[in-house]
Amino acid sequence: MKYFIVSMLLSVISLTAYSSNFVFFNNSAMSFFSKEDLKLSKSAQNEALEKYKDGMKLIWKNPQTGSHGTFVPMHTVYENGSVCRHMKIMQTANLVHDKAVYRFCKLNDVWRIV
């Protein structure tokens, strides 16, 4: 019985920790993006990865929603026949501001976070 209670307690703690990760996402700028915001952001992201030199800033904005963001490719490397780029991303929606750096690699002509 003691092991059952300990097991149940650990399960509840694990579920609480697991769900807290989703709470973070629910409060991210992207969680407030409209479909048009997502379209504009994705288009700007791909343009920055394809056409912008390291250190150049691409800014997008949706005047209808006020959502906006910045993409700055920071470091480009060529590995195993693929191009990879680190990119600083700053986005804002509904007064929520996010900033992060991600590593993208172009795999089968599609940019993916790796």
Helices and strands as residue ranges (DSSP letters): H 2-26, G 29-32, H 35-51, E 58-61, E 68-79, E 82-93, E 96-107, E 110-113
